[in-house]
Amino acid sequence: MPGSPIDIFLADTAATQRLGEDLAMALRPGDVLALEGDLGAGKSTLARALIRALADDAELDVPSPTFTLVQSYEARFPVHHFDLYRLASETELDELGFEDALGEGAALVEWPERAGNRLPPNAVRIELDHLNHGRNASLSGQGAAFERIGRSLAMREFLDRSGWGSAERRHFVGDASARSYEIVRQDGSGPRVLMNSPRLVMGPPVRDGKPYAEIAHTAQSVTAFVAIDRALHMAGITVPDIFAQDLEQGFLLLEHLGTGSFLDGQGRPIADRYVAAGELLAMMHGRLWPQRLEAAPGIVHDIPPFDRDAMLIEADLLVDWYVPAVTGAQASDALQAGYHERWNTALDRLAGREYSLMLRDFHSPNIIWRGDRTGHDRLGIVDFQDALIGPSAYDVASLAMDARVTVSPEIEQATLSAYIAARHAAGPFDEEAFRESYALMAAQRNSKILGIFVRLDRRDGKPAYLKHLPRIRDYLRRALAHPALADMRAFYESHGLLEERDL
């Protein structure tokens, strides 16, 4: 069903260029933008700004394709700029590789009416007309691309309300969720981070009439991020300052903590930085954390518990997604029953163990190294909206068995030793219970991740995550080596769940 048309007045060339940036931030492979308007209406200006923003190159040469009919660019993903003004017949589109171009990247099409009915039905139409001393842009369409564009334009309005309406926008990073981040720059100020966190789409019921995200206690809105950010900041932990927020729409303007990595130039973990992060966790786990946090006056966030149902629904991702992918068949009833029996028995061992604020994804992509600072301020934490109250050992396992980078057993043990030493130094600490909880939480987390990474490939079309599976299997073997998990390890081995598999 078509969305409501959007009309934007563009007072000058700069406004047209900003619209190009806004479109670029929303564009994805497979999207088609049909640019309509008379000669001189600004179609090429708009396309040029869009392509430069997508390529993150303000000086990129983007000539008009009037005579070549098509120009292609290797930006963040391929983008093809068509000008069909000189097209004599629709059949010439085949010679231009029009259909292939629409399938392998994004396409901008000037004079789209000359393509006849060859444009896909979800193409977004942008009509430019002269209006007074400026231009009017009228956008219309349907489907995901048009919805993304509408949200990107709302983000520009948020920037404008925040005093950053003229800011340059560039893609920063996305993650496995629907969240995305941009770097925004404006004259006279340092760069800031624009966070786009749409309200969570809950999905269909999977158990007891509840969707997966509800059972796993995934954050449903940006309110969680704001509340936890404030709590961490008050505890002396370096998190981004929040300069502006729109909790209803899910937009935040954040401090840019830097780009320092936990990894060296070859992508290998730097042991001292993992040790420093382990010591930070020890400090955090020595504190008492309230369960109810304020995000704004009158708006609170209750931190959910990492309860048994959440632990089990996550662990089940291995049998729901990983097992079918590597065996070609759904997990048998016997496998599922045995799996649940062993996990329920293992989770019984957590009774009476230490629980604390659990950030959930405490690993290298979410920790900024700030080498010019001292102490815990060297570590900037940027991803914590899904935090729970759960076993303190969980975040230590998330760090020391980093899902995105191979942490050697030596660095893992150095990280563990630093954490344990800091806990002992701060007061009484049950090291034996912690080590058992660590192994159990590492086994649960890595079982979950095997399933998540397959799901990201099979359901979400993100095959890049499959390259991490051998590492996750190795981590799982390490975790299951703990004597308390001997029965679970035997079960995993008997069903081939620890074997190297090709997907």
C-alpha positions in Angstrom: 0.0 0.0 0.0 1.5 3.4 -1.0 2.7 5.6 1.9 1.7 9.2 2.2 3.6 11.5 -0.2 6.3 13.7 1.4 6.9 17.2 0.2 10.1 19.1 1.1 11.0 22.7 0.2 14.6 23.0 -0.9 15.6 26.7 -0.5 19.0 26.4 -2.1 21.7 24.0 -3.5 22.9 23.2 0.1 19.4 22.0 1.0 19.3 19.8 -2.2 22.6 18.3 -1.2 21.4 17.6 2.3 18.4 15.8 0.9 20.9 13.7 -1.1 22.7 12.8 2.1 19.4 11.9 3.8 18.5 9.6 0.9 22.0 8.0 1.0 21.7 7.2 4.7 18.4 5.3 3.9 19.5 3.6 0.7 20.1 -0.2 0.6 21.1 -2.6 -2.2 18.1 -3.3 -4.4 16.6 0.1 -3.9 15.6 2.2 -7.0 15.1 5.9 -6.9 13.3 7.4 -9.9 14.3 11.1 -10.3 11.8 13.2 -12.2 11.8 16.8 -13.2 12.5 19.2 -16.1 16.0 20.1 -17.2 17.8 22.1 -14.6 15.4 21.0 -11.8 18.3 19.6 -9.7 18.2 15.9 -10.4 22.0 15.7 -11.1 22.8 17.8 -8.0 20.7 15.5 -5.9 22.2 12.4 -7.4 25.8 13.7 -7.0 25.3 14.5 -3.3 23.8 11.1 -2.7 26.6 9.2 -4.4 29.3 11.2 -2.6 27.7 10.6 0.7 27.3 6.9 0.0 31.0 6.8 -1.0 32.0 9.0 1.9 34.1 11.1 -0.6 33.1 14.8 -0.9 35.4 15.3 -3.8 34.4 12.2 -5.8 34.0 13.0 -9.5 30.4 12.3 -10.4 29.8 13.5 -13.9 26.3 13.5 -15.4 25.7 10.3 -17.4 23.8 12.2 -20.1 26.0 10.8 -22.9 27.2 7.5 -21.3 23.6 6.8 -20.1 25.0 5.0 -17.0 27.8 5.6 -14.5 28.6 3.0 -11.8 30.4 3.6 -8.5 31.9 1.3 -5.9 30.6 3.0 -2.8 29.6 1.4 0.5 27.7 -0.9 -2.0 27.5 -0.6 -5.8 25.3 2.3 -7.0 24.4 2.9 -10.6 23.4 6.3 -12.0 21.2 6.2 -15.1 20.2 9.1 -17.3 17.7 7.9 -19.9 17.1 11.2 -21.6 18.8 10.1 -24.8 17.3 6.6 -24.8 15.7 5.9 -28.1 13.9 2.7 -27.1 13.2 0.6 -24.0 15.1 -2.2 -25.7 18.3 -0.3 -25.2 18.0 -0.9 -21.5 19.1 -4.4 -22.1 22.4 -3.2 -23.6 23.0 -1.1 -20.6 22.6 -4.1 -18.3 19.7 -2.3 -16.6 18.1 -5.4 -15.0 21.5 -6.7 -13.7 22.3 -3.3 -12.2 18.9 -3.1 -10.4 19.7 -6.5 -8.8 23.3 -6.0 -7.7 23.2 -2.6 -6.0 21.1 0.5 -5.8 20.0 2.5 -8.8 19.3 6.2 -9.5 17.3 6.7 -12.6 16.8 10.2 -14.2 14.1 10.5 -16.8 12.5 7.2 -15.5 9.4 7.6 -17.7 11.6 6.4 -20.7 12.1 3.1 -19.0 8.4 2.3 -19.6 7.3 -0.4 -17.2 10.8 -1.7 -16.5 11.1 -0.1 -13.0 10.1 -2.2 -10.1 6.8 -1.4 -8.3 8.6 -0.4 -5.1 10.8 2.2 -6.8 10.7 5.5 -4.9 9.8 8.5 -7.1 11.3 11.9 -6.4 9.9 14.7 -8.4 11.7 18.0 -8.4 10.0 21.3 -9.4 11.0 24.9 -9.4 9.2 26.8 -6.6 9.8 30.5 -6.0 13.6 30.8 -5.7 14.1 27.2 -4.7 12.7 23.8 -5.4 10.1 21.5 -4.2 10.8 17.8 -3.8 7.8 15.4 -3.8 8.6 11.8 -2.7 6.2 9.0 -3.2 6.4 5.2 -3.0 5.6 2.1 -1.1 7.5 -0.6 0.8 10.6 -0.8 2.9 12.7 1.7 0.9 10.1 4.5 1.2 9.7 3.8 4.9 13.5 4.0 5.4 13.6 7.3 3.6 10.8 8.7 5.7 12.7 7.7 8.8 15.9 9.3 7.5 14.0 12.5 6.9 12.7 12.4 10.4 16.2 12.1 11.6 17.1 15.3 9.8 14.2 17.0 11.5 15.6 15.7 14.8 19.0 17.1 14.0 17.4 20.4 13.1 15.6 20.6 16.5 18.9 19.8 18.2 20.7 22.6 16.5 22.4 20.3 14.0 20.2 20.8 11.0 23.0 21.6 8.6 25.2 18.7 9.7 26.9 16.4 7.2 25.7 12.8 7.7 27.9 9.7 7.0 27.3 6.1 7.7 29.2 4.9 10.7 28.2 1.3 11.6 25.3 -1.0 11.8 24.9 -4.2 13.9 23.0 -7.4 13.9 19.9 -5.6 15.1 17.8 -2.9 13.3 19.9 -0.2 15.0 22.3 1.9 12.9 24.7 4.7 13.6 26.0 7.7 11.7 28.7 10.2 12.2 27.5 13.8 11.9 29.7 16.8 11.5 28.9 20.5 11.7 31.2 23.5 11.4 32.6 24.6 14.8 31.9 21.3 16.6 33.6 17.9 16.8 31.9 14.9 15.3 28.9 13.3 17.1 27.1 10.0 16.7 23.5 9.9 15.5 21.8 6.8 16.8 18.8 5.3 15.0 17.1 2.8 17.2 13.6 2.0 15.9 11.2 0.3 18.3 11.7 -3.4 18.3 9.4 -5.5 16.1 8.5 -8.3 18.4 7.8 -11.1 15.8 5.5 -14.1 16.0 4.9 -16.1 19.2 7.3 -18.9 19.6 6.6 -20.2 23.1 3.7 -19.9 25.5 2.1 -17.3 23.3 5.1 -15.0 23.6 7.6 -13.8 20.9 11.3 -14.6 21.2 12.3 -11.0 22.0 9.9 -10.8 25.0 11.2 -14.1 26.4 14.8 -13.1 25.9 14.1 -9.6 27.3 15.5 -7.8 24.4 15.2 -4.0 24.8 12.0 -2.7 23.0 12.9 0.9 22.8 15.8 3.4 23.1 14.5 4.3 26.6 16.6 1.3 27.9 19.8 2.8 26.4 19.2 6.2 27.9 18.4 4.9 31.4 21.4 2.5 31.5 23.7 5.2 30.0 22.8 7.5 32.9 23.3 4.8 35.5 26.7 3.8 34.1 27.8 7.5 33.9 26.9 8.1 37.6 29.0 5.0 38.5 32.1 6.5 36.9 32.0 4.4 33.8 32.8 6.1 30.5 29.7 6.0 28.3 28.6 8.6 25.6 27.1 11.8 26.8 23.6 12.2 25.4 23.2 15.7 23.8 19.7 15.3 22.5 17.1 12.6 22.6 13.7 11.7 21.0 12.5 8.6 23.0 9.3 8.3 21.0 11.0 8.0 17.6 14.2 6.4 18.9 16.8 9.0 17.9 19.8 10.0 20.0 22.6 12.5 19.4 25.6 11.1 21.3 29.2 11.9 22.2 31.7 10.3 19.8 34.1 8.5 22.2 36.7 7.8 19.5 37.7 5.0 17.3 40.4 3.3 19.3 40.3 -0.5 18.8 40.9 -3.4 21.1 42.7 -5.1 18.2 46.1 -4.5 16.5 46.6 -3.6 12.9 46.2 -7.3 11.9 42.9 -7.7 13.8 44.4 -9.6 16.7 43.4 -9.0 20.3 45.8 -6.8 22.4 46.2 -8.6 25.7 46.7 -5.5 27.9 43.4 -4.1 26.7 41.4 -7.2 27.5 43.0 -7.2 31.0 42.0 -3.6 31.5 38.4 -4.5 30.4 38.4 -7.4 32.9 39.4 -5.0 35.7 36.6 -2.7 34.7 34.1 -5.5 35.0 35.5 -6.3 38.4 34.8 -2.8 39.5 31.3 -2.9 38.1 30.5 -6.2 39.8 31.6 -4.9 43.1 28.7 -2.4 43.1 25.1 -2.7 43.9 22.9 -1.7 40.9 19.2 -0.5 41.2 16.8 -2.5 39.1 14.6 0.6 38.3 16.4 3.4 36.4 15.1 6.8 35.2 15.5 7.7 31.5 13.7 11.0 31.7 11.4 12.7 34.2 8.5 10.4 34.7 9.9 7.7 32.3 11.6 4.7 33.9 13.2 1.5 32.7 13.0 -1.7 34.8 16.1 -3.8 34.1 14.8 -7.3 33.3 16.2 -10.5 34.9 18.3 -13.0 33.0 15.9 -15.7 34.1 15.8 -19.3 33.2 13.3 -18.8 30.4 15.6 -16.2 28.8 18.7 -18.5 29.2 16.9 -21.5 27.7 15.3 -19.6 24.7 18.7 -18.3 23.8 20.4 -21.7 24.2 17.6 -23.2 22.0 18.9 -21.2 19.1 21.5 -23.9 18.6 18.9 -26.7 18.1 16.5 -24.4 16.2 18.9 -23.0 13.7 22.4 -24.5 13.9 21.4 -28.2 14.0 19.2 -28.0 10.9 21.9 -26.0 9.0 24.6 -28.6 9.7 22.5 -31.8 9.4 20.0 -30.8 6.8 17.1 -31.8 9.1 15.2 -30.4 12.1 16.5 -31.5 15.5 14.9 -34.8 16.6 12.5 -34.9 19.6 15.1 -37.0 21.5 17.9 -34.5 20.8 15.7 -31.6 22.0 14.6 -33.4 25.1 18.1 -34.4 26.1 19.3 -30.9 25.4 16.7 -29.3 27.6 17.3 -31.8 30.4 21.0 -31.1 30.5 20.5 -27.3 30.3 17.9 -27.3 33.1 20.2 -29.4 35.3 23.2 -27.1 34.6 21.2 -23.9 35.3 20.2 -25.3 38.7 23.8 -24.8 39.6 23.4 -21.0 39.4 21.2 -20.9 42.5 22.8 -18.6 45.1 25.5 -17.4 42.7 26.4 -13.7 42.3 24.2 -11.6 40.1 24.9 -8.1 38.9 24.3 -5.7 36.1 25.0 -7.7 32.9 25.7 -5.6 29.8 25.2 -8.7 27.6 27.5 -7.9 24.7 30.6 -6.8 26.5 33.2 -7.5 23.8 35.6 -5.7 21.4 33.1 -4.1 18.9 31.4 -2.3 21.8 34.5 -1.1 23.7 36.4 2.0 22.6 40.1 2.1 23.6 41.1 5.6 24.7 44.9 5.3 25.1 45.4 9.0 26.0 43.3 8.5 29.2 44.1 6.8 32.5 42.4 4.1 34.6 39.0 2.9 33.7 38.5 6.0 31.5 40.6 4.3 28.9 37.6 2.2 28.1 34.5 3.7 26.5 31.4 1.5 26.5 28.9 2.0 23.7 26.4 -0.8 23.5 24.4 -1.8 26.6 20.6 -1.3 25.9 19.9 -5.0 26.3 21.4 -5.1 29.8 19.9 -7.5 32.3 20.4 -8.5 36.0 22.2 -11.8 35.6 25.2 -13.8 36.6 28.3 -11.5 36.8 30.3 -14.2 35.1 28.4 -13.7 31.8 30.0 -10.5 30.8 33.5 -11.9 31.7 32.7 -14.8 29.3 31.5 -12.4 26.6 34.8 -10.5 26.9 37.3 -13.4 27.3 35.6 -15.4 24.5 35.1 -12.5 22.1 32.7 -13.6 19.4 34.2 -11.4 16.7 37.9 -12.1 17.2 40.0 -15.1 18.1 41.1 -14.8 21.7 43.9 -17.3 22.5 43.6 -19.5 25.6 46.6 -17.4 27.0 44.8 -14.1 26.6 41.6 -15.6 27.9 43.3 -16.8 31.0 45.1 -13.4 31.5 41.8 -11.7 31.3 40.2 -14.1 33.8 43.2 -13.7 36.1 43.0 -9.9 36.1 39.3 -10.0 36.9 39.7 -12.5 39.7 42.7 -10.7 41.2 40.7 -7.4 41.2 37.7 -9.1 42.9 39.9 -10.7 45.6 41.6 -7.3 46.2 38.2 -5.6 46.7 37.0 -8.1 49.4 35.7 -11.6 49.9 35.2 -13.5 46.6 34.2 -17.1 45.8 36.6 -17.9 43.0 35.6 -21.5 42.7 31.9 -20.6 42.3 32.8 -17.9 39.8 34.9 -20.2 37.6 32.1 -22.7 37.4 29.6 -19.9 36.6 32.0 -18.6 34.0 32.2 -22.0 32.2 28.4 -22.3 32.3 27.7 -18.9 31.0 30.3 -19.3 28.3 28.7 -22.5 27.2 25.2 -20.9 27.1 26.4 -17.8 25.3 28.4 -19.7 22.6 25.6 -22.2 22.1 23.3 -19.2 21.5 25.8 -17.5 19.1 26.1 -20.6 16.9 22.4 -20.4 16.4 22.3 -16.6 16.0 25.0 -16.5 13.4 23.2 -19.2 11.3 19.9 -17.3 11.7 21.6 -14.1 10.5 22.6 -15.9 7.4 19.5 -18.0 6.7 16.8 -15.6 7.8 18.4 -12.1 7.5 20.6 -12.6 4.4 23.9 -11.8 6.3 26.3 -14.6 5.4 29.4 -12.8 6.7 28.6 -14.1 10.2 29.2 -17.7 9.2 33.0 -17.2 9.1 32.9 -16.9 12.9 31.5 -20.4 13.5 34.8 -22.3 13.8 35.9 -19.8 16.5 32.6 -20.2 18.4 32.8 -24.0 18.3 36.3 -23.7 19.8 35.1 -21.4 22.6 32.3 -23.9 23.3 34.8 -26.7 23.6 36.8 -24.7 26.0 33.8 -23.9 28.2 32.6 -27.5 28.3 36.0 -28.6 29.5 35.0 -27.6 33.1 34.4 -30.7 35.2 31.0 -29.4 36.3 29.8 -29.6 32.7 31.1 -33.1 31.9 27.7 -34.5 31.3 26.7 -31.7 28.9 30.0 -32.0 27.0 29.4 -35.8 26.6 25.9 -35.0 25.2 27.2 -32.4 22.8 29.9 -34.8 21.6 27.6 -37.7 21.1 25.4 -35.6 18.8 28.3 -34.1 16.9 27.6 -30.5 18.1 31.3 -29.7 18.6 32.5 -31.1 15.2 33.8 -28.8 12.5 31.1 -28.4 9.9 31.0 -26.6 6.6 27.9 -24.5 5.7 
